[in-house]
Amino acid sequence: MNIHEYQAKSILREYGVSVPRGHLATSVDEAVQAASELGGRLCVVKAQIHAGGRGKAGGVRLCHDVRQVREAAKALLGHRLRTRQTGATGKVVHKLYIEEGLEIAREYYLSLLVDREAEAVAFVVSAAGGMDIEEVAASTLERILTLPVYEAPTREQTSAMAAVLGLEGAQADVFHALAGQLYHLFTACDCSLLEMNPLALTGDGMLVAVDAKIAIDDNALYRQPDIVAMRDEQEEDPKETEARQYGLNYIALDGSIGCMVNGAGLAMATMDIIQLKGARPANFLDVGGGVTVDAVCEAFRLLFSDAHVKAVLVNIFGGIVRCDIIANGLLEAIRTHPMQVPVIMRLVGTNEQEGQRIIRQAGLDVRWASDLNQAAEMAVAAAGGA
């Protein structure tokens, strides 16, 4: 689960991390009022969307007076912001964060993430703050230090990170305290990512999170009711929101073949083979293990109502999931969403024969595949190829 920058900074503030003063605004007048309350010679108007690259896309604007704040707010609110992460359609800006400007001496990159190979929380630091860390990694990997931390960062570890950032003396002490605060936040809030780019060293020697991004592990949301309350469904695909209500794992993609599978690993294999055969998946849809007929019905409705879907590939390996549940879910779905695109099915496992019998007896135009390779080839051909 992603949250907005202003929400991430409110959490950082709770854990003692320094962040600039700021106010949320949902209208031009509120933006102007926020800037007036902040005072100072400089403020920053920031579009609040769940996507990176806002600065390069014009979503972060420096303003020297109220007139500029008003102009910036008018230019952003209600308009689509297109970044490298939103795709061509972009995202509509509904909220702005009006923040005080700071005197910045240096900028750094700092993040915490889950290092599954090391089975630890990893700190990632670089003196190349304010830049795309992917570009830094691709061109000058030696400028990045990744350091797994198993309990809490030790003085030796924070000293190594401070050295990479060029922090010495009192500044290194400040960084040591900051690293401890961030580690506590990361583990207490069940984060999957905590990123500050940039983390700024101000003229008075403070380390301040000028920008912040926090993502929470969906599997731990039951422990984080306060963070769940921060969910902004305006930022989410309506189909993903609807799918979540039925316990489905759904992510919209940009291809033409709708995929229904059971199990994340099978989903990844299915999407991979579709691309290997020359097409692209239109979604990631994992119905999970304890799925019901109603949930399968909803899954088919999501696929059939997507205008980008030219063919549907159902790849079910029945274990806990019974193939007859998948079949009955399809029959329920077509009552309101008729099959207007080809459906290719591979049903294998528990109640396999019963599932096939239900669909054939209903007279549905389903194309049957004996294995995943054949299913992918049939789906790509049905969707019109690459």
Summary of the structure (lengths in Angstrom):
residues: 386
radius of gyration: 24.6
end to end distance: 32.1
largest distance: 77.7
contacts: 1279
relative contact order: 0.09
helix: 39%
strand: 26%
